[in-house]
Amino acid sequence: MNQVARIPHERAPLSASLWAATANAAPERPALTGAAEAETVVIGAGFTGLSAALHLAEEGHRVIVLEAETPGWGASGRNGGQVNPGLKDDPYVLEAKYGALGHRMCERAAGGGALVFDLIKKHGIQCDAANVGWVRSATNERTMRKLQETGRQWRKTGHAVDEIDAAEMARILGYSGYVGGLIDRRGGNLHPLNYALGLAAAAEKAGAKIHGDSRVLDLKSEGETVTVSTAQGKVTAARALICTNAYTGPLANPLGRSVVPVTSVQVATEPLSDNVARSILPEGHSPTDTRRLILYFRKDAQGRFIMGGRGAMKDADVLKRQQALREISEQLYPQLKGVAWQHAWGGNVAMTRNHEPGMHLIAPNVMAGIGFNGRGVGMATVMGTLLADWASGCPQDELDFPVSKARPIPFHRFRHLGVGATVAWFRVLDRLGL
């Protein structure tokens, strides 16, 4: 029997997402009970785990996916739905750091947009996908110069990342406060939870089994097998993939301490009237600006305006930040004043020290992929294919991404103090325009 996708209880200011309220119907995926066997057990049913499961199942692997809640419950189903290809560092930086591997990393990450939109088309996923490009808008001349260099490097490597002047930026945004920027034509936007649910359905159609309400409590690697245990069952497999990102917790320590979960929050209006909707982002772009505490905004397929940003931890701070986003939206677009704000939510983004995702070997037959630094739609989908490559027998030195041990971030237990201080300082710098 089908039912509307369920997002279980979480902190109230984070849970009532627009995406959950407008999700496609999805089947019940009951908890694992008893003993089961698979070639690969995947822990986590976000973009990474579902992408890995889908690609392995299509190759004929027996795959079981264990999800603590429901598919897409975490950041995969609650993000802004922006498809922003590539990694944080520019191509030349990664090539200088990793050599030929750096070039392969760039190319694999750059293909994230095409991978996402190709999967959507191939599997008929209904998620309001729009390959309109991802816009990066510069708040001042300093950040504009950095974006110009980024665009130059991508074009030198053959990618469609074009510079936009202030006039063109004002035209496509309906707002004239930015000095220019870039448009990455490989990107776009979508309904993130419906994309996750579509990946889950495609993986099941290919033969994978997905169990919700199946939080992994223990993982043991012994010899040529790995055993993963939940409250009501266990899976014995040849290998395991850990795809839990900012919600890793104590599983496979110190994996969870190799990232810092940072809360990102969003607000959304009611569907806008036609005349107001036409005046805001008239071509449907989804810009991200260059503030240190970035703003990202867009409209959904029904014409709701959505604004997101980072920098909240405690519930009271989340509510303040959500209100601040409403106020910022009305400063950018005064025509939003008087429009009802119907949704407010958020989730945790996994940040790494070097701004690169981590592909970590936990045991000889256990691999993890986490830490997408706010670029999870494209890069998490790509990471799923990298994990599938490894699970299919690709040697580590032939993968298009470096494999390392998970290393805890120093003083991780005090991360909230550090994040709070950093956020406060970034807010000051943003106000000063520095």
C-alpha positions in Angstrom: 0.0 0.0 0.0 1.3 3.5 -0.9 1.3 6.4 1.5 2.6 10.0 1.5 6.3 10.0 2.4 6.7 10.3 6.1 9.3 12.5 7.8 9.7 11.3 11.4 9.9 13.6 14.4 12.9 15.8 14.8 13.5 19.2 16.5 10.4 21.2 15.7 12.1 24.2 14.0 13.8 21.8 11.5 11.1 19.2 10.7 8.2 20.8 8.9 9.8 21.1 5.4 8.1 22.2 2.2 9.5 19.1 0.6 7.8 16.7 3.0 4.5 18.6 2.6 4.7 18.2 -1.2 6.3 14.7 -1.5 5.2 12.1 -3.9 3.5 9.0 -2.6 5.9 6.3 -1.5 5.5 2.7 -0.3 6.0 1.6 3.3 9.5 0.2 3.7 9.3 -1.9 6.9 12.1 -2.5 9.3 14.6 -5.3 8.9 13.6 -8.3 10.9 15.6 -11.5 11.3 18.8 -12.5 9.4 19.5 -11.6 5.8 22.4 -11.9 3.4 23.7 -9.6 0.6 26.8 -9.0 -1.4 26.7 -5.3 -0.3 24.9 -3.7 2.7 24.4 0.0 2.4 23.9 2.1 5.5 21.9 5.2 4.9 19.2 6.0 2.3 20.1 9.5 1.3 21.5 10.4 -2.2 24.8 8.7 -1.6 23.4 5.3 -0.4 20.6 5.3 -2.9 22.9 6.1 -5.8 25.3 3.4 -4.7 22.5 0.9 -4.3 21.0 1.7 -7.7 24.2 1.4 -9.6 25.2 -1.8 -7.9 21.8 -3.4 -8.3 21.8 -2.5 -12.0 25.1 -4.5 -12.2 23.3 -7.5 -10.7 24.6 -7.2 -7.1 22.5 -8.3 -4.3 22.0 -5.1 -2.2 20.3 -4.3 1.1 19.9 -0.7 2.2 19.3 0.0 5.9 17.9 3.5 6.8 17.4 4.7 10.4 14.3 6.6 9.4 12.9 6.8 5.8 14.6 7.4 2.5 15.6 11.0 2.1 14.9 11.8 5.8 18.1 13.7 6.4 19.8 16.5 4.4 19.0 14.7 1.1 15.3 15.4 1.6 15.6 18.8 3.3 18.2 20.8 1.3 17.6 23.7 -1.0 17.3 21.4 -4.1 20.2 23.2 -5.9 22.3 21.0 -8.3 25.7 22.7 -7.9 28.4 20.7 -9.7 32.0 20.4 -8.7 34.0 20.7 -5.5 34.7 23.7 -3.4 38.3 24.1 -4.6 39.0 25.2 -8.2 40.4 22.7 -10.7 44.0 24.1 -10.6 44.1 23.9 -6.8 43.1 20.2 -6.8 45.5 19.4 -9.6 48.3 21.0 -7.8 47.5 19.0 -4.7 46.8 15.6 -6.2 48.3 15.7 -9.7 46.6 13.5 -12.2 44.2 12.3 -9.5 43.1 15.9 -8.9 42.2 16.2 -12.6 40.1 13.0 -12.4 38.5 14.3 -9.1 37.5 17.5 -10.9 36.1 15.7 -13.9 34.1 13.2 -11.8 32.7 16.0 -9.6 32.0 18.2 -12.6 29.8 15.5 -14.0 27.5 15.6 -11.0 24.9 17.8 -12.7 24.8 15.6 -15.8 24.6 12.5 -13.7 21.7 13.8 -11.7 19.7 14.9 -14.7 20.5 11.8 -16.6 19.3 9.6 -13.7 16.1 11.6 -13.5 15.4 11.2 -17.2 16.4 7.5 -17.4 14.2 6.5 -14.4 11.3 8.9 -15.0 11.7 10.5 -11.6 9.1 13.2 -11.0 11.0 15.8 -9.1 10.4 19.1 -11.0 14.0 19.0 -12.3 15.2 22.1 -14.2 18.6 22.1 -15.8 18.7 25.9 -16.0 22.2 26.4 -14.6 23.5 27.3 -11.1 24.1 31.0 -10.5 26.8 32.2 -8.1 26.3 35.9 -7.4 29.1 38.2 -6.2 28.4 40.6 -3.3 31.5 42.8 -3.9 34.4 43.2 -6.3 36.7 41.0 -4.2 34.5 38.0 -4.5 33.8 38.8 -8.1 37.5 38.5 -8.9 37.5 35.1 -7.2 34.5 34.0 -9.3 36.1 35.2 -12.5 39.2 33.1 -11.8 37.0 30.1 -11.0 35.1 30.5 -14.3 38.4 30.9 -16.2 39.8 27.7 -14.8 36.6 25.7 -15.6 36.4 27.1 -19.1 40.1 26.2 -19.7 39.2 22.6 -18.8 36.3 22.6 -21.3 33.3 23.3 -19.0 30.4 25.7 -19.6 30.9 28.1 -16.7 30.3 31.6 -17.9 30.8 35.0 -16.4 27.8 37.3 -15.9 28.0 41.1 -15.6 25.8 43.1 -13.2 23.2 43.9 -15.8 22.7 40.3 -16.8 22.6 39.2 -13.2 19.9 41.8 -12.4 17.9 40.6 -15.4 17.9 36.9 -14.5 17.5 37.5 -10.7 15.0 40.4 -10.7 17.3 42.1 -8.2 20.1 44.5 -8.9 22.2 44.3 -5.7 25.0 42.0 -7.0 28.0 43.1 -9.0 28.0 40.1 -11.3 28.9 36.4 -11.0 28.9 33.1 -12.8 26.4 30.8 -14.3 27.4 27.1 -14.2 25.3 25.7 -17.0 25.8 22.1 -15.8 23.6 22.7 -12.8 20.0 23.6 -11.9 17.4 22.7 -9.3 14.9 20.0 -8.3 12.6 18.8 -5.5 15.2 17.1 -3.4 12.9 14.7 -1.4 11.1 13.5 -4.5 14.5 13.0 -6.2 15.5 10.8 -3.2 12.3 8.9 -3.4 12.7 8.4 -7.1 16.2 7.0 -6.6 14.8 4.6 -4.0 12.1 3.4 -6.3 14.6 2.9 -9.1 17.0 1.0 -6.9 14.2 -1.3 -5.8 13.1 -1.8 -9.4 16.7 -2.9 -10.2 16.5 -5.4 -7.3 17.8 -3.7 -4.2 15.9 -4.1 -0.9 15.4 -1.0 1.3 14.4 -1.2 5.0 13.3 1.9 6.8 13.2 2.3 10.6 16.4 0.2 10.7 19.1 2.1 12.6 22.4 0.3 12.5 23.6 -0.3 16.1 26.7 -2.4 15.4 29.0 -3.2 12.6 31.6 -5.9 12.7 34.1 -6.8 10.0 35.6 -10.3 10.4 37.6 -12.0 7.7 35.7 -11.8 4.4 32.4 -10.8 5.8 30.8 -7.9 7.6 27.8 -8.1 9.9 25.5 -5.2 10.4 23.0 -5.3 13.3 19.8 -3.4 13.9 17.3 -3.6 16.8 15.4 -6.4 15.1 17.7 -8.0 12.6 21.1 -8.3 11.0 22.7 -8.5 7.6 25.7 -10.5 6.7 27.5 -9.3 3.5 30.8 -9.3 1.7 31.1 -5.6 2.1 29.4 -2.5 3.7 29.1 1.1 2.5 28.5 3.8 5.1 26.5 6.7 3.7 25.3 8.6 6.7 26.9 12.0 6.3 26.1 14.6 9.0 23.9 12.0 10.9 26.7 9.4 11.3 26.9 9.8 15.1 29.0 7.1 16.9 28.9 4.6 14.1 32.3 3.4 13.0 34.2 5.8 15.2 36.0 8.1 14.5 34.0 8.6 11.2 31.4 10.9 12.7 34.1 13.0 14.2 35.7 13.6 10.8 32.9 16.1 9.9 31.2 19.0 11.7 27.4 19.0 11.4 26.3 22.5 10.6 22.6 23.4 10.6 21.2 25.0 7.5 17.7 26.5 7.6 15.1 27.5 5.1 11.8 29.3 4.8 9.2 29.3 2.0 6.2 31.4 1.1 2.8 30.4 -0.2 2.6 30.1 -4.0 3.1 33.6 -5.4 0.7 35.4 -7.6 1.6 35.3 -11.3 2.7 39.0 -11.4 4.9 38.7 -8.3 6.4 35.3 -9.5 7.3 36.8 -12.9 9.3 39.6 -11.2 11.4 37.2 -9.1 13.9 34.8 -10.7 12.0 35.0 -14.0 13.9 32.2 -15.7 13.9 29.8 -12.7 17.5 30.1 -11.5 18.7 29.2 -8.1 21.5 31.5 -7.0 24.0 31.2 -4.2 25.8 34.4 -3.2 29.3 34.8 -2.0 28.7 35.9 1.6 30.6 34.0 4.2 27.2 33.0 5.6 25.8 32.3 2.2 22.3 32.9 1.1 20.7 30.6 -1.5 17.3 31.1 -2.9 14.9 29.9 -5.6 11.3 29.3 -6.5 9.7 25.8 -6.6 7.6 24.5 -9.4 4.4 25.9 -7.8 5.9 29.4 -7.5 6.8 29.5 -3.9 9.8 31.6 -3.0 12.4 29.7 -0.9 15.3 31.3 1.0 18.0 29.4 2.8 21.1 30.1 4.9 23.4 28.7 7.6 24.5 29.6 11.0 22.0 28.2 13.6 22.4 25.5 16.3 20.0 25.9 19.3 16.3 25.9 18.6 15.9 29.5 19.6 18.7 30.5 17.2 17.1 28.5 14.5 13.8 30.4 14.9 15.7 33.7 14.9 17.7 32.7 11.8 14.5 31.7 10.0 12.9 35.1 10.8 16.1 36.8 9.6 15.8 34.9 6.3 12.2 36.2 5.8 13.4 39.7 6.5 16.4 39.4 4.1 14.0 38.0 1.4 11.8 41.1 1.7 14.8 43.4 1.5 15.9 41.7 -1.8 12.4 41.5 -3.1 10.1 44.1 -1.5 7.2 42.6 -3.5 7.2 39.7 -1.0 6.0 42.0 1.8 2.5 40.8 2.8 3.0 37.3 1.3 2.4 34.5 3.8 5.4 32.4 4.8 4.0 28.9 5.1 7.0 26.7 5.7 10.2 26.8 7.8 12.6 23.9 8.3 16.3 22.8 8.2 18.8 20.0 8.5 22.4 19.3 9.1 25.2 19.8 6.5 28.4 17.8 7.0 31.5 20.1 6.7 35.1 18.9 6.4 38.3 20.6 7.4 39.7 20.6 3.8 36.3 21.3 2.1 36.6 18.0 0.3 34.3 15.0 0.7 35.9 12.1 2.5 36.1 8.6 1.0 37.3 6.6 4.0 38.3 3.0 4.3 37.0 1.8 7.7 38.0 -1.9 7.3 39.2 -3.9 4.3 35.6 -4.5 3.4 33.9 -1.3 4.7 34.0 2.0 2.9 32.4 5.3 3.8 31.6 8.4 1.8 30.6 11.6 3.7 31.2 15.3 3.9 29.7 17.2 1.0 30.1 20.8 2.3 26.7 22.0 1.0 27.0 20.5 -2.5 25.2 17.3 -1.7 22.7 16.9 -4.5 25.4 16.5 -7.2 28.4 15.3 -5.2 26.6 12.8 -3.0 25.1 11.2 -6.1 28.6 11.1 -7.6 30.0 9.6 -4.3 27.4 6.8 -4.6 28.9 5.9 -8.0 32.4 6.0 -6.6 31.4 3.7 -3.7 29.7 1.4 -6.3 33.0 1.3 -8.2 34.9 0.2 -5.1 32.3 -2.4 -4.2 32.5 -3.8 -7.7 36.2 -4.4 -7.3 37.9 -1.3 -8.6 41.3 -1.0 -7.0 41.7 1.9 -4.7 44.5 3.5 -6.7 42.2 3.5 -9.8 39.3 5.2 -8.2 38.7 8.8 -9.2 38.9 10.0 -5.6 41.5 9.6 -2.9 40.8 7.0 -0.2 42.0 7.8 3.3 41.5 6.8 7.0 38.8 8.8 8.9 40.6 11.2 11.1 38.8 13.1 13.9 38.7 16.8 13.8 40.7 18.1 16.8 38.6 19.2 19.8 35.5 17.9 18.0 33.6 17.8 21.3 33.8 21.6 21.4 32.7 22.0 17.8 29.5 24.0 18.8 31.7 26.6 20.5 33.9 26.9 17.5 31.0 27.0 15.0 29.2 29.6 17.1 32.2 31.9 17.3 33.0 31.5 13.6 29.4 32.2 12.6 29.4 35.4 14.7 32.6 36.6 13.2 31.5 35.8 9.6 28.2 37.7 10.3 30.3 40.8 11.2 32.4 40.5 8.1 29.4 40.1 5.9 27.8 43.2 7.3 30.9 45.2 6.6 31.1 43.8 3.1 34.6 42.4 3.6 
